[in-house]
């Protein structure tokens, strides 16, 4: 019980800073993600892929949505969320 409370309090103290951090470093995160997706795309033999999907643009769109969702969660920008 005490451990859960400690985790909750710590999370509440850093959540806005974490959201700001993600926002400020989005470009670097996107670059690293692009590189990793390109590496993955290069490793997958095309003859084993049924559809030629451009992994990097698809991955970027997914990562942007994930980052936005994380930022919204961390800033409490949720439907019906209480304002602080």
matplotlib code that plots the C-alpha trace (Angstrom):
import matplotlib.pyplot as plt

x = [0.0, 2.8, 4.8, 1.8, 1.2, 4.9, 4.8, 1.7, 3.1, 6.4, 4.5, 2.3, 5.4, 7.2, 4.4, 4.3, 8.1, 8.1, 5.5, 7.6, 10.7, 9.0, 7.7, 11.1, 13.0, 10.4, 12.7, 15.5, 13.2, 11.7, 15.2, 16.3, 13.0, 13.4, 16.9, 15.7, 12.8, 15.0, 17.4, 14.5, 13.2, 16.6, 16.9, 13.5, 14.0, 11.6, 10.7, 9.3, 7.0, 3.7, 3.1, 5.9, 5.1, 7.3, 8.1, 9.6, 6.6, 4.2, 6.3, 6.7, 2.9, 2.5, 5.2, 3.8, 0.4, 2.1, 4.0, 0.9, -1.0, 1.7, 1.8, -2.0, -1.9, 1.0, -0.7, -4.1, -5.6, -8.2, -11.9, -13.6, -10.3, -10.3, -8.4, -5.6]
y = [0.0, 2.5, 1.5, 2.2, 5.6, 6.5, 5.6, 7.7, 10.7, 10.5, 10.2, 13.2, 15.2, 14.5, 13.9, 17.5, 17.6, 14.3, 15.6, 18.8, 16.7, 14.5, 17.7, 19.3, 16.2, 15.0, 15.8, 13.7, 10.9, 10.9, 10.8, 7.8, 6.1, 6.7, 5.2, 2.2, 1.6, 2.0, -0.5, -2.9, -2.3, -3.1, -6.3, -7.7, -9.6, -8.2, -11.6, -12.5, -9.4, -9.8, -6.0, -3.5, -1.2, 1.9, 1.3, 4.7, 6.9, 4.4, 4.2, 8.0, 8.4, 5.7, 7.2, 10.8, 9.4, 7.6, 10.7, 12.8, 10.2, 10.1, 13.9, 14.1, 11.5, 13.1, 16.6, 15.1, 16.1, 13.3, 13.3, 13.9, 14.4, 16.8, 20.0, 21.0]
z = [0.0, 1.0, -2.1, -4.4, -2.7, -3.1, -6.8, -7.3, -5.5, -7.4, -10.7, -10.0, -9.2, -12.5, -15.0, -16.4, -16.6, -18.4, -20.9, -21.4, -21.9, -24.6, -26.3, -26.3, -27.6, -30.1, -33.1, -31.6, -30.7, -34.3, -35.8, -33.7, -34.5, -38.2, -38.1, -36.3, -38.6, -41.6, -40.1, -39.6, -43.1, -44.5, -42.6, -43.8, -47.0, -49.6, -50.9, -47.4, -47.4, -49.2, -49.4, -49.9, -47.0, -46.4, -42.8, -42.0, -42.9, -41.3, -38.2, -38.0, -38.0, -35.3, -33.1, -33.5, -32.4, -29.4, -28.4, -28.6, -26.5, -23.9, -23.7, -23.3, -20.6, -18.7, -18.9, -17.9, -21.2, -21.1, -21.8, -18.5, -16.6, -13.7, -14.2, -11.9]

ax = plt.figure().add_subplot(projection="3d")
ax.plot(x, y, z, "-o")
ax.set_aspect("equal")
plt.show()
